[in-house]
Amino acid sequence: MIEVFLFGIVLGLIPITLAGLFVTAYLQYRRGDQKFMAKGKDIRVTVILECTSCDQKSVNKESTGISRYITQKNRHNTPSRLELRKFCPCCCKHMIHAEIKK
C-alpha cells in the first residue's frame, strides 16, 4: 500500500498497482502525452479555395493578386472538389472559388 498525497494532504492508501497506473497517467497528462485517449477520425479536412477568374487573369497581368479562402469540408459528404461563390477583392464582385491542391 502507498499513501497518496495531494498538496501535502494524505488522500488515502491505494494498492501499488493502482498507484503505478495513477502516476503514469498523471505524468503523461502533464507532459502532453495523451496516448490513452482515443483519437478521432479526420473526416473534416481543411481546404483552400481560389478564385477561378483571378487565376485566368494573372496570365494576362490584369489582376493584382489571387483571392484565396481557407475553409473546411466533410470528406464523406463532399468527395468531389468544392466550389463556392465568394467575394473576390481583386475582381470586386462575387466569383466562383474552387478547391485547389495543397
MMTF fields as JSON, N, C-alpha, C and O atoms, coordinates in Angstrom:
{
  "mmtfVersion": "1.0.0",
  "mmtfProducer": "UNKNOWN",
  "numBonds": 407,
  "numAtoms": 408,
  "numGroups": 102,
  "numChains": 1,
  "numModels": 1,
  "chainsPerModel": [1],
  "groupsPerChain": [102],
  "chainIdList": ["A"],
  "bondAtomList": [4, 2, 8, 6, 12, 10, 16, 14, 20, 18, 24, 22, 28, 26, 32, 30, 36, 34, 40, 38, 44, 42, 48, 46, 52, 50, 56, 54, 60, 58, 64, 62, 68, 66, 72, 70, 76, 74, 80, 78, 84, 82, 88, 86, 92, 90, 96, 94, 100, 98, 104, 102, 108, 106, 112, 110, 116, 114, 120, 118, 124, 122, 128, 126, 132, 130, 136, 134, 140, 138, 144, 142, 148, 146, 152, 150, 156, 154, 160, 158, 164, 162, 168, 166, 172, 170, 176, 174, 180, 178, 184, 182, 188, 186, 192, 190, 196, 194, 200, 198, 204, 202, 208, 206, 212, 210, 216, 214, 220, 218, 224, 222, 228, 226, 232, 230, 236, 234, 240, 238, 244, 242, 248, 246, 252, 250, 256, 254, 260, 258, 264, 262, 268, 266, 272, 270, 276, 274, 280, 278, 284, 282, 288, 286, 292, 290, 296, 294, 300, 298, 304, 302, 308, 306, 312, 310, 316, 314, 320, 318, 324, 322, 328, 326, 332, 330, 336, 334, 340, 338, 344, 342, 348, 346, 352, 350, 356, 354, 360, 358, 364, 362, 368, 366, 372, 370, 376, 374, 380, 378, 384, 382, 388, 386, 392, 390, 396, 394, 400, 398, 404, 402],
  "bondOrderList": [1, 1, 1, 1, 1, 1, 1, 1, 1, 1, 1, 1, 1, 1, 1, 1, 1, 1, 1, 1, 1, 1, 1, 1, 1, 1, 1, 1, 1, 1, 1, 1, 1, 1, 1, 1, 1, 1, 1, 1, 1, 1, 1, 1, 1, 1, 1, 1, 1, 1, 1, 1, 1, 1, 1, 1, 1, 1, 1, 1, 1, 1, 1, 1, 1, 1, 1, 1, 1, 1, 1, 1, 1, 1, 1, 1, 1, 1, 1, 1, 1, 1, 1, 1, 1, 1, 1, 1, 1, 1, 1, 1, 1, 1, 1, 1, 1, 1, 1, 1, 1],
  "groupList": [{"groupName": "MET", "atomNameList": ["N", "CA", "C", "O"], "elementList": ["N", "C", "C", "O"], "formalChargeList": [0, 0, 0, 0], "bondAtomList": [1, 0, 2, 1, 3, 2], "bondOrderList": [1, 1, 2], "singleLetterCode": "M", "chemCompType": "L-PEPTIDE LINKING"}, {"groupName": "ILE", "atomNameList": ["N", "CA", "C", "O"], "elementList": ["N", "C", "C", "O"], "formalChargeList": [0, 0, 0, 0], "bondAtomList": [1, 0, 2, 1, 3, 2], "bondOrderList": [1, 1, 2], "singleLetterCode": "I", "chemCompType": "L-PEPTIDE LINKING"}, {"groupName": "GLU", "atomNameList": ["N", "CA", "C", "O"], "elementList": ["N", "C", "C", "O"], "formalChargeList": [0, 0, 0, 0], "bondAtomList": [1, 0, 2, 1, 3, 2], "bondOrderList": [1, 1, 2], "singleLetterCode": "E", "chemCompType": "L-PEPTIDE LINKING"}, {"groupName": "VAL", "atomNameList": ["N", "CA", "C", "O"], "elementList": ["N", "C", "C", "O"], "formalChargeList": [0, 0, 0, 0], "bondAtomList": [1, 0, 2, 1, 3, 2], "bondOrderList": [1, 1, 2], "singleLetterCode": "V", "chemCompType": "L-PEPTIDE LINKING"}, {"groupName": "PHE", "atomNameList": ["N", "CA", "C", "O"], "elementList": ["N", "C", "C", "O"], "formalChargeList": [0, 0, 0, 0], "bondAtomList": [1, 0, 2, 1, 3, 2], "bondOrderList": [1, 1, 2], "singleLetterCode": "F", "chemCompType": "L-PEPTIDE LINKING"}, {"groupName": "LEU", "atomNameList": ["N", "CA", "C", "O"], "elementList": ["N", "C", "C", "O"], "formalChargeList": [0, 0, 0, 0], "bondAtomList": [1, 0, 2, 1, 3, 2], "bondOrderList": [1, 1, 2], "singleLetterCode": "L", "chemCompType": "L-PEPTIDE LINKING"}, {"groupName": "GLY", "atomNameList": ["N", "CA", "C", "O"], "elementList": ["N", "C", "C", "O"], "formalChargeList": [0, 0, 0, 0], "bondAtomList": [1, 0, 2, 1, 3, 2], "bondOrderList": [1, 1, 2], "singleLetterCode": "G", "chemCompType": "PEPTIDE LINKING"}, {"groupName": "PRO", "atomNameList": ["N", "CA", "C", "O"], "elementList": ["N", "C", "C", "O"], "formalChargeList": [0, 0, 0, 0], "bondAtomList": [1, 0, 2, 1, 3, 2], "bondOrderList": [1, 1, 2], "singleLetterCode": "P", "chemCompType": "L-PEPTIDE LINKING"}, {"groupName": "THR", "atomNameList": ["N", "CA", "C", "O"], "elementList": ["N", "C", "C", "O"], "formalChargeList": [0, 0, 0, 0], "bondAtomList": [1, 0, 2, 1, 3, 2], "bondOrderList": [1, 1, 2], "singleLetterCode": "T", "chemCompType": "L-PEPTIDE LINKING"}, {"groupName": "ALA", "atomNameList": ["N", "CA", "C", "O"], "elementList": ["N", "C", "C", "O"], "formalChargeList": [0, 0, 0, 0], "bondAtomList": [1, 0, 2, 1, 3, 2], "bondOrderList": [1, 1, 2], "singleLetterCode": "A", "chemCompType": "L-PEPTIDE LINKING"}, {"groupName": "TYR", "atomNameList": ["N", "CA", "C", "O"], "elementList": ["N", "C", "C", "O"], "formalChargeList": [0, 0, 0, 0], "bondAtomList": [1, 0, 2, 1, 3, 2], "bondOrderList": [1, 1, 2], "singleLetterCode": "Y", "chemCompType": "L-PEPTIDE LINKING"}, {"groupName": "GLN", "atomNameList": ["N", "CA", "C", "O"], "elementList": ["N", "C", "C", "O"], "formalChargeList": [0, 0, 0, 0], "bondAtomList": [1, 0, 2, 1, 3, 2], "bondOrderList": [1, 1, 2], "singleLetterCode": "Q", "chemCompType": "L-PEPTIDE LINKING"}, {"groupName": "ARG", "atomNameList": ["N", "CA", "C", "O"], "elementList": ["N", "C", "C", "O"], "formalChargeList": [0, 0, 0, 0], "bondAtomList": [1, 0, 2, 1, 3, 2], "bondOrderList": [1, 1, 2], "singleLetterCode": "R", "chemCompType": "L-PEPTIDE LINKING"}, {"groupName": "ASP", "atomNameList": ["N", "CA", "C", "O"], "elementList": ["N", "C", "C", "O"], "formalChargeList": [0, 0, 0, 0], "bondAtomList": [1, 0, 2, 1, 3, 2], "bondOrderList": [1, 1, 2], "singleLetterCode": "D", "chemCompType": "L-PEPTIDE LINKING"}, {"groupName": "LYS", "atomNameList": ["N", "CA", "C", "O"], "elementList": ["N", "C", "C", "O"], "formalChargeList": [0, 0, 0, 0], "bondAtomList": [1, 0, 2, 1, 3, 2], "bondOrderList": [1, 1, 2], "singleLetterCode": "K", "chemCompType": "L-PEPTIDE LINKING"}, {"groupName": "CYS", "atomNameList": ["N", "CA", "C", "O"], "elementList": ["N", "C", "C", "O"], "formalChargeList": [0, 0, 0, 0], "bondAtomList": [1, 0, 2, 1, 3, 2], "bondOrderList": [1, 1, 2], "singleLetterCode": "C", "chemCompType": "L-PEPTIDE LINKING"}, {"groupName": "SER", "atomNameList": ["N", "CA", "C", "O"], "elementList": ["N", "C", "C", "O"], "formalChargeList": [0, 0, 0, 0], "bondAtomList": [1, 0, 2, 1, 3, 2], "bondOrderList": [1, 1, 2], "singleLetterCode": "S", "chemCompType": "L-PEPTIDE LINKING"}, {"groupName": "ASN", "atomNameList": ["N", "CA", "C", "O"], "elementList": ["N", "C", "C", "O"], "formalChargeList": [0, 0, 0, 0], "bondAtomList": [1, 0, 2, 1, 3, 2], "bondOrderList": [1, 1, 2], "singleLetterCode": "N", "chemCompType": "L-PEPTIDE LINKING"}, {"groupName": "HIS", "atomNameList": ["N", "CA", "C", "O"], "elementList": ["N", "C", "C", "O"], "formalChargeList": [0, 0, 0, 0], "bondAtomList": [1, 0, 2, 1, 3, 2], "bondOrderList": [1, 1, 2], "singleLetterCode": "H", "chemCompType": "L-PEPTIDE LINKING"}],
  "groupTypeList": [0, 1, 2, 3, 4, 5, 4, 6, 1, 3, 5, 6, 5, 1, 7, 1, 8, 5, 9, 6, 5, 4, 3, 8, 9, 10, 5, 11, 10, 12, 12, 6, 13, 11, 14, 4, 0, 9, 14, 6, 14, 13, 1, 12, 3, 8, 3, 1, 5, 2, 15, 8, 16, 15, 13, 11, 14, 16, 3, 17, 14, 2, 16, 8, 6, 1, 16, 12, 10, 1, 8, 11, 14, 17, 12, 18, 17, 8, 7, 16, 12, 5, 2, 5, 12, 14, 4, 15, 7, 15, 15, 15, 14, 18, 0, 1, 18, 9, 2, 1, 14, 14],
  "groupIdList": [1, 2, 3, 4, 5, 6, 7, 8, 9, 10, 11, 12, 13, 14, 15, 16, 17, 18, 19, 20, 21, 22, 23, 24, 25, 26, 27, 28, 29, 30, 31, 32, 33, 34, 35, 36, 37, 38, 39, 40, 41, 42, 43, 44, 45, 46, 47, 48, 49, 50, 51, 52, 53, 54, 55, 56, 57, 58, 59, 60, 61, 62, 63, 64, 65, 66, 67, 68, 69, 70, 71, 72, 73, 74, 75, 76, 77, 78, 79, 80, 81, 82, 83, 84, 85, 86, 87, 88, 89, 90, 91, 92, 93, 94, 95, 96, 97, 98, 99, 100, 101, 102],
  "secStructList": [7, 3, 3, 3, 3, 3, 6, 6, 3, 3, 3, 3, 3, 3, 7, 2, 2, 2, 2, 2, 2, 2, 2, 2, 2, 2, 2, 2, 2, 2, 2, 6, 7, 7, 6, 6, 1, 7, 7, 7, 7, 7, 7, 3, 3, 3, 3, 3, 3, 3, 3, 2, 2, 2, 2, 2, 2, 2, 2, 2, 6, 7, 7, 1, 7, 7, 7, 3, 3, 3, 3, 3, 3, 3, 6, 6, 6, 7, 7, 1, 7, 7, 3, 3, 3, 3, 3, 3, 6, 6, 6, 6, 3, 3, 3, 3, 3, 3, 3, 3, 7, 7],
  "xCoordList": [0.836, 0.0, 0.885, 1.947, 0.41, 1.139, 0.214, -0.966, 0.775, -0.001, -0.01, 1.023, -1.176, -1.312, -1.42, -2.28, -0.534, -0.509, -0.979, -0.701, -1.689, -2.065, -1.921, -2.668, -0.967, -0.669, -0.362, -0.765, 0.35, 0.763, -0.297, -0.058, -1.457, -2.537, -2.618, -2.608, -2.696, -2.807, -4.235, -5.19, -4.364, -5.696, -6.124, -7.314, -5.191, -5.543, -4.5, -3.43, -4.82, -3.931, -4.512, -5.709, -3.649, -4.1, -3.086, -1.922, -3.504, -2.556, -1.472, -1.673, -0.34, 0.808, 0.477, 0.916, -0.274, -0.582, -1.42, -1.17, -2.399, -3.211, -2.389, -2.586, -1.475, -0.627, 0.242, 0.421, 0.776, 1.599, 0.812, 1.314, -0.418, -1.261, -1.605, -1.593, -1.916, -2.276, -1.107, -1.277, 0.072, 1.261, 1.607, 1.938, 1.536, 1.838, 0.87, 1.288, -0.417, -1.418, -1.23, -1.375, -0.909, -0.711, 0.506, 0.453, 1.598, 2.804, 2.578, 3.063, 1.849, 1.536, 0.677, 0.856, -0.251, -1.105, -0.274, -0.488, 0.671, 1.498, 2.431, 2.702, 2.923, 3.831, 3.085, 3.696, 1.809, 1.052, 0.932, 0.36, 1.456, 1.333, 0.001, -0.097, -0.997, -2.305, -2.549, -3.479, -1.706, -1.801, -2.958, -3.407, -3.439, -4.504, -5.874, -6.873, -5.932, -7.201, -7.397, -6.43, -8.653, -8.955, -8.801, -9.154, -8.278, -8.087, -9.244, -9.59, -9.838, -10.97, -10.542, -9.376, -11.496, -11.228, -11.227, -12.028, -10.322, -10.231, -11.204, -10.804, -12.483, -13.494, -13.489, -13.627, -13.331, -13.298, -11.86, -10.957, -11.664, -10.329, -10.317, -11.331, -9.169, -9.003, -8.671, -7.783, -9.389, -9.167, -8.947, -9.354, -8.299, -8.054, -8.875, -8.783, -9.688, -10.494, -9.814, -9.411, -9.69, -9.022, -9.962, -10.689, -9.945, -10.803, -10.4, -9.222, -11.381, -11.079, -10.805, -9.973, -11.475, -11.258, -9.925, -9.271, -9.509, -8.209, -7.077, -6.05, -7.267, -6.259, -6.062, -4.935, -7.15, -7.066, -6.495, -5.734, -6.854, -6.382, -4.901, -4.235, -4.379, -2.983, -2.014, -0.883, -2.452, -1.608, -1.482, -0.416, -2.579, -2.578, -2.079, -2.022, -1.716, -1.23, -2.272, -1.906, -3.561, -4.616, -4.937, -5.403, -4.694, -5.074, -3.86, -2.724, -4.125, -3.046, -2.717, -1.634, -3.615, -3.375, -4.415, -5.272, -4.343, -5.284, -5.98, -5.331, -7.318, -8.108, -8.169, -8.485, -7.861, -7.914, -8.648, -8.517, -9.423, -10.128, -9.724, -9.463, -9.671, -9.402, -10.669, -11.226, -11.131, -12.351, -12.204, -11.162, -13.251, -13.253, -14.392, -15.424, -14.191, -15.266, -15.297, -14.29, -16.471, -16.641, -16.299, -16.928, -15.307, -14.821, -15.867, -15.892, -16.733, -17.742, -18.912, -19.435, -19.329, -20.473, -20.094, -20.906, -18.892, -18.442, -17.11, -16.059, -17.132, -15.87, -15.242, -14.031, -16.073, -15.547, -14.976, -15.047, -14.412, -13.835, -14.931, -16.016, -14.648, -15.608, -15.544, -14.458, -16.709, -16.798, -17.864, -19.006, -17.49, -18.418, -18.302, -17.244, -19.413, -19.375, -18.992, -19.743, -17.822, -17.311, -16.921, -16.722, -16.814, -16.424, -14.934, -14.117, -14.588, -13.192, -12.803, -13.344, -11.889, -11.492, -10.709, -10.668, -10.094, -9.355, -10.316, -10.093, -11.396, -12.392, -13.48, -14.221, -13.589, -14.608, -16.023, -16.94, -16.212, -17.55, -17.493, -16.415, -18.665, -18.748, -18.388, -18.963, -17.426, -16.957, -16.909, -17.004, -16.763, -16.658, -15.231, -14.259, -15.133, -13.851, -13.828, -14.739, -12.804, -12.695, -11.572, -10.616, -11.719, -10.719, -9.452, -9.52, -8.3, -7.024, -6.287, -6.615, -5.286, -4.458, -3.487, -3.08, -3.113, -2.145, -0.755, 0.214],
  "yCoordList": [-1.18, 0.0, 1.25, 1.286, 2.27, 3.526, 4.662, 4.681, 5.621, 6.803, 7.764, 7.994, 8.325, 9.266, 10.665, 10.932, 11.567, 12.942, 13.873, 13.643, 14.918, 15.978, 17.288, 17.55, 18.111, 19.378, 19.182, 19.995, 18.106, 17.857, 17.209, 16.992, 16.894, 16.271, 14.804, 14.483, 13.924, 12.494, 12.2, 12.444, 11.671, 11.338, 9.943, 9.693, 9.05, 7.701, 6.705, 7.074, 5.446, 4.363, 3.647, 3.368, 3.357, 2.598, 1.497, 1.625, 0.422, -0.653, -0.156, 0.821, -0.823, -0.402, -0.401, 0.498, -1.367, -1.437, -0.241, 0.333, 0.143, 1.312, 2.589, 3.517, 2.643, 3.824, 4.002, 5.12, 2.912, 2.983, 3.484, 4.295, 3.014, 3.475, 4.947, 5.701, 5.358, 6.747, 7.671, 8.699, 7.311, 8.141, 8.202, 9.273, 7.074, 7.046, 7.924, 8.704, 7.805, 8.612, 10.095, 10.936, 10.418, 11.811, 12.399, 13.531, 11.649, 12.143, 12.314, 13.278, 11.391, 11.531, 12.763, 13.464, 13.036, 14.216, 15.493, 16.439, 15.536, 16.725, 16.983, 18.137, 15.924, 16.077, 16.34, 16.758, 16.108, 16.284, 15.003, 15.015, 13.895, 12.607, 11.981, 11.297, 12.206, 11.636, 10.441, 10.439, 9.427, 8.242, 7.346, 6.498, 7.532, 6.689, 7.17, 6.482, 8.345, 8.852, 8.358, 8.162, 8.157, 7.72, 8.889, 10.022, 8.613, 9.652, 9.589, 8.516, 10.744, 10.794, 10.647, 10.847, 10.296, 10.175, 11.568, 12.426, 11.779, 13.074, 13.118, 12.968, 13.323, 13.392, 14.784, 14.927, 15.81, 17.181, 17.548, 17.414, 18.011, 18.39, 19.87, 20.422, 20.503, 21.911, 22.017, 21.321, 22.895, 23.084, 24.568, 25.429, 24.849, 26.224, 26.466, 25.715, 27.535, 27.919, 29.093, 30.059, 29.003, 30.044, 30.554, 29.776, 31.863, 32.476, 31.97, 31.989, 31.52, 30.973, 32.073, 31.884, 33.213, 34.28, 34.99, 35.38, 35.167, 35.793, 34.903, 35.396, 33.595, 32.653, 32.784, 32.702, 32.986, 33.142, 34.51, 34.625, 35.553, 36.91, 37.085, 37.918, 36.311, 36.501, 36.195, 36.681, 35.393, 35.12, 36.383, 36.658, 37.163, 38.387, 39.599, 40.697, 39.432, 40.514, 41.615, 42.761, 41.286, 42.278, 42.395, 43.441, 41.341, 41.314, 41.595, 41.293, 42.18, 42.488, 41.301, 41.262, 40.333, 39.189, 38.12, 38.226, 37.086, 35.975, 35.887, 35.885, 35.814, 35.729, 34.277, 33.381, 34.051, 32.699, 32.716, 33.656, 31.662, 31.452, 30.097, 29.166, 29.98, 28.708, 28.302, 29.089, 27.068, 26.571, 25.075, 24.49, 24.463, 23.022, 22.379, 23.002, 21.104, 20.353, 18.957, 18.451, 18.344, 16.976, 16.052, 16.111, 15.206, 14.35, 13.332, 12.958, 12.879, 11.877, 12.494, 11.881, 13.695, 14.334, 14.958, 14.953, 15.492, 16.127, 15.523, 16.105, 14.375, 13.77, 14.498, 14.422, 15.209, 15.916, 17.273, 17.655, 17.992, 19.31, 20.293, 20.285, 21.133, 22.099, 23.391, 23.903, 23.919, 25.202, 26.047, 25.611, 27.263, 28.177, 29.56, 29.948, 30.301, 31.699, 32.554, 32.647, 33.172, 34.02, 35.373, 35.5, 36.382, 37.71, 37.739, 37.318, 38.232, 38.364, 39.841, 40.648, 40.222, 41.628, 42.119, 43.322, 41.214, 41.618, 41.97, 42.932, 41.181, 41.429, 42.389, 42.928, 42.61, 43.459, 42.967, 43.774, 41.651, 41.064, 39.598, 39.042, 38.981, 37.578, 36.712, 36.852, 35.815, 34.925, 33.502, 33.286, 32.536, 31.135, 30.872, 31.142, 30.341, 29.944, 28.419, 27.802, 27.809, 26.353, 25.859, 26.577, 24.617, 23.991, 23.698, 23.238, 23.971, 23.692, 22.614, 22.337, 22.003, 21.01, 21.711, 22.845, 21.027, 21.594, 21.297, 21.687],
  "zCoordList": [0.0, 0.0, 0.0, 0.621, -0.717, -0.824, -0.412, -0.765, 0.35, 0.708, -0.47, -1.099, -0.767, -1.875, -1.292, -0.452, -1.746, -1.27, -2.376, -3.553, -1.995, -2.922, -2.169, -1.226, -2.579, -1.919, -0.437, 0.396, -0.107, 1.266, 2.137, 3.325, 1.585, 2.355, 1.953, 0.765, 2.927, 2.644, 2.203, 2.941, 0.983, 0.483, 0.899, 1.094, 1.033, 1.442, 1.0, 0.515, 1.171, 0.79, -0.421, -0.481, -1.379, -2.543, -2.817, -2.438, -3.466, -3.799, -4.756, -5.477, -4.756, -5.556, -7.046, -7.763, -7.524, -8.957, -9.387, -10.448, -8.597, -8.932, -8.833, -9.617, -7.878, -7.732, -8.965, -9.447, -9.472, -10.678, -11.867, -12.645, -12.02, -13.122, -12.965, -13.938, -11.73, -11.479, -11.78, -12.437, -11.304, -11.512, -12.993, -13.503, -13.691, -15.124, -15.899, -16.755, -15.607, -16.308, -16.001, -16.888, -14.755, -14.376, -15.077, -15.557, -15.142, -15.81, -17.31, -17.903, -17.924, -19.346, -19.578, -20.574, -18.672, -18.793, -18.671, -19.43, -17.728, -17.513, -18.695, -19.027, -19.332, -20.467, -21.769, -22.753, -21.791, -23.019, -23.819, -24.909, -23.309, -23.999, -23.617, -22.598, -24.408, -24.099, -25.007, -25.813, -24.866, -25.7, -25.275, -26.046, -24.052, -23.558, -24.028, -23.819, -24.661, -25.179, -26.606, -27.342, -26.99, -28.351, -29.312, -28.983, -30.491, -31.494, -32.481, -32.977, -32.764, -33.679, -35.122, -35.464, -35.962, -37.389, -38.003, -37.631, -38.941, -39.606, -40.773, -41.927, -40.471, -41.519, -42.134, -43.348, -41.303, -41.809, -42.149, -41.323, -43.378, -43.832, -44.193, -44.619, -44.02, -44.371, -45.85, -46.344, -46.562, -47.996, -48.28, -47.501, -49.406, -49.844, -51.098, -52.068, -51.069, -52.227, -52.921, -52.273, -54.244, -55.02, -56.101, -56.719, -56.329, -57.342, -58.728, -59.085, -59.499, -60.824, -61.836, -62.724, -61.733, -62.717, -62.482, -63.448, -61.243, -60.96, -61.454, -61.919, -61.352, -61.812, -63.321, -63.811, -64.056, -65.508, -65.87, -66.831, -65.108, -65.402, -65.089, -65.704, -64.143, -63.74, -64.881, -64.882, -65.846, -67.01, -67.85, -68.4, -67.955, -68.754, -67.973, -68.528, -66.697, -65.828, -65.612, -65.351, -65.717, -65.48, -63.994, -63.543, -63.235, -61.829, -60.945, -61.31, -59.775, -58.835, -57.944, -57.361, -57.821, -56.954, -57.15, -58.027, -56.334, -56.395, -55.046, -54.0, -55.079, -53.856, -53.396, -54.179, -52.106, -51.545, -50.216, -49.432, -49.972, -48.71, -48.159, -48.922, -46.835, -46.174, -45.443, -44.677, -45.678, -45.049, -44.807, -45.102, -44.269, -44.026, -44.782, -45.031, -45.151, -45.788, -45.198, -44.702, -45.258, -44.801, -45.962, -47.018, -45.764, -46.841, -47.295, -48.467, -46.38, -46.741, -47.496, -48.426, -47.112, -47.772, -49.107, -50.033, -49.231, -50.479, -50.912, -50.644, -51.572, -52.005, -53.199, -53.406, -53.989, -55.158, -54.741, -53.573, -55.706, -55.437, -55.044, -55.625, -54.063, -53.544, -54.352, -54.623, -54.74, -55.437, -54.758, -54.607, -54.347, -53.683, -54.302, -54.798, -54.264, -54.709, -53.505, -52.534, -53.579, -52.505, -53.1, -54.308, -52.229, -52.696, -52.998, -52.179, -54.166, -54.579, -54.496, -55.252, -53.61, -53.51, -54.731, -54.989, -55.476, -56.684, -57.814, -58.549, -57.95, -59.001, -58.528, -59.35, -57.233, -56.6, -56.86, -57.009, -56.918, -57.036, -56.614, -56.405, -56.493, -56.123, -57.325, -58.404, -57.119, -58.177, -57.634, -56.426, -58.531, -58.124, -57.642, -58.346, -56.433, -55.856, -55.814, -55.261, -56.391, -56.463, -55.558, -55.266, -55.126, -54.257, -55.06, -56.2, -54.454, -55.111, -54.336, -53.183, -54.972, -54.297, -53.369, -53.622, -52.284, -51.342, -51.812, -51.16]
}
